[in-house]
């Protein structure tokens, strides 16, 4: 499955969350990660990140796309990610 994760994390924890997400996904923009994961990989990533955050202050959005062929991504300006995942 294709996963997009966005977040708004308190500055005290943002570095830890960013580092953890980089282990699993590609950083594409400030507070945005995306990539292909199996369901098991996604659940592991989610569990690890949710151990770091404080739900009373932080928020994370998970967008799960079962068929990434239905996504079209247009980028204007400087791409921050390592590579484009869409063709």
N, C-alpha and C positions, 0 to 999 in steps of 0.2 A: 504494500500500500504506500501511497505517497502522503507525507505528513508535512504540514506547515505549522510551526509553533511561533506564536507571538507572545510577548510578555511585557509587563510593567512591574518592575521589581525595585524595592527599596535599594538605594545605593549601597547599603551595608552588605547586601547579598547578591547584587547583580553580577559581580565578577565570578562568583562561584557557580551561579546558574549558567552564565555564558560559557564557562570552561566545561561544565558538564554537558551542555548541549553540543558543543564542538566535538565531543567524543562520539556523537551519534549522527549528527546532521551537518549540513553545510550552512555557514553563516552567509546570508544574502543581503541583509540590511540591518541597521541598528535595531535590536530587539526582535529580529526575525530570523528563523532557521527553517530549512526545508530539506527534504530528501526522501529516498526510498528506505523503508524499514519493514521488516516482517512484524507480525502482530506481537511476537515475543520480544523483539528488540524495542518496539514502541512501548510496551508495558514496562520493560526494564528502565528505559529512559524516563518515562513519566514518573515512575516510583522514585528514582534517584533525584529528580528535580523537585518533586513534591516534598522530599525530606528536607530540602534546603529552604524552601520558601516559608513565609508566614502568611497564611491565608487571610488574616485580618488586615494585612497591609498590601499584599502583593496579588497580582492576577496573571494567569496564564490562559491562553486560548489555544486549543488544539483543533486543527482543521485536518480531517482525515478524508483522503480522496481514494476511493476504491479503484477507480480507473483513471490514471493520470493522463490518458490520451484525450480526455475531454477538457483539459486545461490548456488555455492559451495564455502565455505570459508575454507582455510587452514591457520593455524597459526603456526609460528615457533618462539619459544622464549616465553617471558613473556607476557601473555594476561593481558591487563590493564582494560578491561571492567568487569562489575559485573557478566555477564553470557554470554554464547554463544547463539546467536539467531538462529543459524542454526543447523539442526539435521543431 
